[in-house]
Amino acid sequence: MSDAASQSTPLYVTGLSREAMTQLVLSWGEKPYRAQQLWSWLYVRLANSFEAMSDLPKGFRQRLQETLPPWLPTIREYHRSADGTEKWLLQLEDGQVVETVHIPDEERGTLCISTQAGCALACSFCHTGRQGFARNLTCHEIVGQVVLARSAVEAAGRKVTNVVMMGMGEPLYNCEAVFAAGRILMDANGLAFGSRKLTLSTAGVIPRLPEVARELGCNLAISLHSVRDEVRNVLVPLNRKYGIAGLRKAALAYPLKANRRIFWEYVLLKGVNDSARDARELIGFLHGIPSKVNLIPFNPWPGSDYQQPEMETALHFQEILRQAGQVAILRDSRGGDIAAACGQLRGALLGAKQRRDFNLQEGFQDIVQETVQVE
């Protein structure tokens, strides 16, 4: 990159590591402890402006104001569900809009953040996948979602205890920004989300899985949904590149920390992957892998070709897993009335590229028939 291009690129304060922030402060002739003060204002006190940083010298605050652009996204819309779930539509500098969701519980509050504007994976049950892909988010755009939402949630007397990278996008197709943001989120003297409180969810980009353990050491969740290649090829087209056998091999080799498990996300789709046969095959796939299965009944969205299974079917599926000794949680649907539930997120994508390279009905016609005959 040329010097001119480098100088024209905005420097966002929430895109800086602690070391980079210290170097910036030193380059301005300030003492190193000013960087710690700035870090604390951003990530402990959750300041929303440089003017609010009252113990910084006026001249330093003025230079920050003149040199660094605003670090928080713009709230375009805010919605709150009847069950307390909150959703922000956040507008970025170039007009792209992404979604961030807060899911409150009695003892915790989980923040679901986006890592891309849209998603290129085109998972057929996911509303985001139908929108196509616009671009990766930067480190400061990922961190900014957390700072903004946590500030709003805590101001209302609620809390954010966990962060999951399960919003729009595939995190492992944006590794540099995601890992940089993850390190900021986990800094013990800042936002302080421990490695057990941060979860990265992937559709299974196998070559990148070891990097999650090496770079972050946080929880790993894998979006699974079927352990038969012919079914998963349609549900998660990435499976055509990284198939079930390779995914199982990678999971067996994944360097889990002591007493940790891999989380498997499994959206239950009526007549597609919710049969007793599917449950038994899932048990076989998980054999030897410390696992926790999150069963998520499909959340409908306009234009979807799928249906939610009957609760009796979902409970039977869960019971088969439990009888085999697997940890299986049947998740409640949260935020459905504001389109904030799993698989319902979508932004306002500019220049998105679509990927619709299969016919859903044709793709499942023979598979569903085969399942009916076996059962």
N, C-alpha and C positions, 0 to 999 in steps of 0.2 A: 504494500500500500504506500502511495506517495505521501510526503509530508503534508502536502496541501489537502489530500483526501483525509488524512488522519486528523488534521486540525479542524476539518469541517464536520467530523463525526461528533455528535453530542456526547458528553460525558455524564452519565447518570449516576448519582451517588449510590443508589441501591444496586448498581451493577458492579460495585467495587468490593473486592475482598478486603479484609481487615488490613492486610499488608499494603495493598494498593492505595487504600484510604490514607494510611500513614505516610506513604511516599508522596501523595498529593499535598498533604498538609506541610510536610517538610519542604517541598519544592516552593511553597509560598512563604517560607521563612518562619513558620509557626512551630511551636514546641510539639513533640510527639504526643503528649497527653491530650492535645486538642482533638486528635483522631479518635481517642477513646471516648471523649465527651460527645463528639458527633455521632459515633456508633451507638452510644447509649440513648441519645435523643431519638435516633431513628428506630431502634429495635427494642428498647426497654420502655421508654416513655411514649413511643409511637407518635412523635410529632408530625404534624401535617404541613409545616412550613418552617423555613429557616428563621423567620421572625420569632417563632415560639421558643427558640433555643436560647433562653434568657441568660444563661451563665456563660455564653460565648461572647467574646468582645464584639462590639458593634461593627468594627472594621472587618473582622473575620466573617461575621454574618452577612455583611454587605457584599463581600467578595464571593461567598457561597451563592448568594442570590443572583449576582451578576454573571457568574461563571457556569453554574449548574442549573439545568432546567428542572421544572417540577418532576417529582419522582413517583407520584401516585397517578393511576389512571383516572379517567373521568367517569363518574357514575351516570350512565345513560338511562337505566331503569333499575328500580328496586322492587322486589316482590316478596311478600311473606305469606307462607302457607298457613292453612288452618292448624296444621300440626306443629307450627313454629319454625319450620324450615325456611331459610332465607336465601334469596338468589339476587345477585348483582349482575347486570349487564354492563360491562366495563368497556369504555371506548378508549382505544390506544391512539398514539400520536398520528398514525396514518389513516385513521378512520375505521380500522378493523374493530370488531366487537367480540369479546369473549365472555364466558360466563364463569362465575365463581359461586359456590353453594356452601352454606353453613347448615349443618344438621345437628341440632341440640339434643342431648339426652340428660338424664338426671345427674350423672357423674362426669360427663364429658361433653365436649363439643367438637365435632369434626368439620374441618374445612376442606372442601374438594376444589382443587385449583386446576387450571388449564395450562398446558405447556405448548400448544400450537393454536393458531387460528384455523379452525377446521381440522380435518384429519384425512390423510391420503389412503388409509387402510380399507375404507369402504365396507366395514362390517355391516352385514345386511340387516341386523336387528337394531342398529344404532342410528339415531336421528342425526348425530354429528356426522357420521359417515356418509349420509345422503347429501350433505352440503358441499362436499369436496374439501380441498385443501388450499389455503391462501399462503401462509408462511409460518416459520418457527417464531416463537416468542423469544425475546431476549431475557437475559438473567434479570434485569431490573423490572421487566414486565411480569415475570413470575413472582419475584419477591414482592413487588408492589401490590399484588392481589392479597397477599397475606397481611401486609401492614395495614392496608385499607380496611379489610374485613375484620381483622382482629380489633382494630381501634373502634370500629362501629359496634361490634358485638360486645366488647368489654364496657363501652360507654353506656350500653343498655342493661348492664348488670349480668350479662351472660359470659360465657367463656369459650375459648378455643384451646383445646388440649392436644388435638391431633391434626395433622395435615396429610391428605392423600392426594397424590398426583394421579387423579382418576377423572379429571374433567376432559375438556376437548383436547384431542391430540394423542400421539404416541410419543411418550417421553424419550424412548431410546432411539428415535430418529431426530432428537435434538439434544444429544448428550452433553455437549460443551456447556450450553446455557443451563440445562437441568442440573448438572452436577455442581456448577458454580452456585446456583441458587440454593441447592440442597445444603451446601456447606454454610451458607449464610443463615439458613433457617435453623441449623443445628448448633450454631455457635453458642456455647454455654453462657457467654456474657452478653447475649443479645436476645433473640427470639427464643432460644433455648429449647427447641424441640429435640428431645433425645432421639437416638436411633430407633427406639421402639415406638416413638410417636410420629415418625415420618414413614409413609408408605409410597413406594413407586410402583405403579401398575403398568404392565406391558402386555401387548398381544402375543409376545413371544419372539422378540428379535434375538435369536439364540446367540449369535456371536458377541452381543453386547451384555449378556447376563452377568458374566464374571466381573465386568466393570462396575456394576451396581454394588457388589460386595466390596470391591477394592476402593472405589471412590467415596462411597457413602456409608456402607454397612447398615443401611436402613432396612425396613421390612420390604420384601419383594412379593408383589401380587401378580399373578399371571391370569389373563383373560382366556379361559379355556373353552367352555360351553359344549364341547363334545370331544370324545377321544377316538372317534372314527374319522379318518381322513376325508372320506367322501362327504360327510356332513360338515365337518369343520372347514373344508375348502370353500363352502358356500357361506357359512356363518362368518368366518374370519379368513378372507382371501389370502392373507399372509401365510396361511398354512400351506399353500401351494409351493411356497419357497422354503419354509421351515416346518416340516411335517411333524406328526405326533411322535414318531419314533425318536426323532432328533430332540424334540422338546423333553421327552421323558429322560433321555440320556443326559441332557443338560441339567435337568432338575436334580437328578441323582448325584451329579458332580458338583452342584452348587455349594459353595463354602458357607454354610449356615453357621451363625454364632450359636453358642451353647443355649439350649432351651428355646430355640427359635424354630419356626415353621415357615414353609412357603404357603402363602395364601392363594387359593384358586377361586377365581370368580366364575360362576356358572349360572348364566341366565337361563331359566326354565321356559321353554317355548312349547306351547301346546302341540302335541302330535309330531314334534320334531326331535326333541332330545330329552323328553321327560318320562320315558318308559322304564320299567324295571330292568330291561336289558341294558339301557343306557347307564343306569345306576351300577349294575354289576360290572360293566366294562370300565366305568370310572374307578371302581375299587381296584381292579386289576392294574390300571394305569398308575394309581397312587402307591402301590405296594412298594415299601422300602423308602418312601419319601416322607419325611416329617411334614405333615400337611394340615391345613385347616381349609375347609370348603365353605365358601359363602354362596348359598343358593338364593338366587334373586328372581322371583317371578317376573316375567316380562312386563315392562311398563309401556302401555300403548302410546303411540303418537300418530298424528294425522298422516295418512297415506301408508302406514305400515302394513305389511302382509302377514304379520304374526298375531297370535293371540296368547293371552295369559292362561296357564293351565288352571284347572280346578284346584282348590286348596287341598282337597283330599289327595289328589295326585302328587302335589308338591310335598305333603307330609309323608306320603308313602315313600317317595324318593329319598327323603331325608332319613327315614327310619331304616331303609336298606343300608345306607352308608353307616349309620350308627351301629347297627347290628354287626357290621364288619369291623368295628373299632375305629372308624374314622370320625374326626371332629367335623361336624356339619351343622352350620347355622342357617336357618331359614330367615332371611332378612325381611323386615317389614318394608313396605313401599313408603317412602317419605317424599313429600313435596310434589306429588303427582298433580295436584290442582294448580300448580304454577309451573309445570313442565320442568321441574328440577330433579326428578327422580333419575335413577341410573338409566342411561341410554337415551334420555330425552333432551340433552343439552344441544343447543345450536346457537351460533352467534349471528352476526350480520356480515357475511364474508364478501370481501371485494376481490374480484378477479379469481375466484376459486376455480380450480381445475377438477372436473368430475371424473370419477372412476366407476362406471357401471358396466362391467365387462362380463356379466352373467345374468341369466334369467332366473329369478328366484323360484317361480313355480316349476319350471322345467328342471331346475337343479334339485328339487326335493321330491319330485313325483315318484321316482323309482325307490328312493331311500325310505320314504314313509311307508310305501307299500310293502317293502321288505320287512320293516319293523312290525307292521301289523301281522304279517304271516308268521314271524318268529314268536311273537307274544301269544 
